[in-house]
Amino acid sequence: MANYDAQSAVERELVLRLSSLLWRLRSTTTMETGLFEIQVEHSCEHRKGRQLLPSSPEVIHALF
């Protein structure tokens, strides 16, 4: 508040809203980064799981 030297109630309200929006943007970025990291981990685990399974032609050949 001191940095913006809000003089009126409207100015104080605008400063409060600005600080709230900036906080939300920063926290959203942090959450978004965390979600991307989770997605990457999930994709890596999924790929590792698929590599452990035999390929489709091998499965078909084993059945017949």
N, C-alpha and C positions, 0 to 999 in steps of 0.2 A: 504494500500500500504506500509506503513511504517513497519508494522509487517513482511512483506515478503521480504523487502529490495531488490525489483526488480531492477536489474542493467541495463538490456537491454530492448529494445522495445518489444521483444518477451516475456520476463519475465513479463513486465508490462501488456501486452495483456493477458497472462495466468492468472495473478492475477485478472484482470478485469472479465475475463470469469468465473473464479472460484467463485468470489463474486456474479456474476449474477446467476450462477447455484444454489448456496446455497440459495439465496433469493427466487428463483423460487421453490425450494424444500420446503422451509419453508412455503411459501404462499400457495402452493398446498396442503400441509398437513392441513392448516387452512381451506381451501375451502372444502376439502374432509370431514373434521370433521363436518362442517356446513351442507353439503349435507346429511351425515348420520343422523344428528339430525333432519333434515327436513323429511327424510324418516321414522324415528321412530315416529314422530308426525303424519305423514300421516297414518301410519299403525295403530296407536292407535285410531285415529279418525274413520278409516274404521271399526275396530273391534267394537267400540262403536256403530256405525251405524248399524252394522249387529246384535248386541245384542238387539237393539230396535225393529227389525223386528220379526214377529212371525216365528216359525220354519216351514219348508215345510209341514209336516203333518197337522199342524194347518191350514195353508192356504188352502190346498186341502179339508180338512173337512169343512171349512167354505163355500167353493164354492159349495159343494154338500149337 
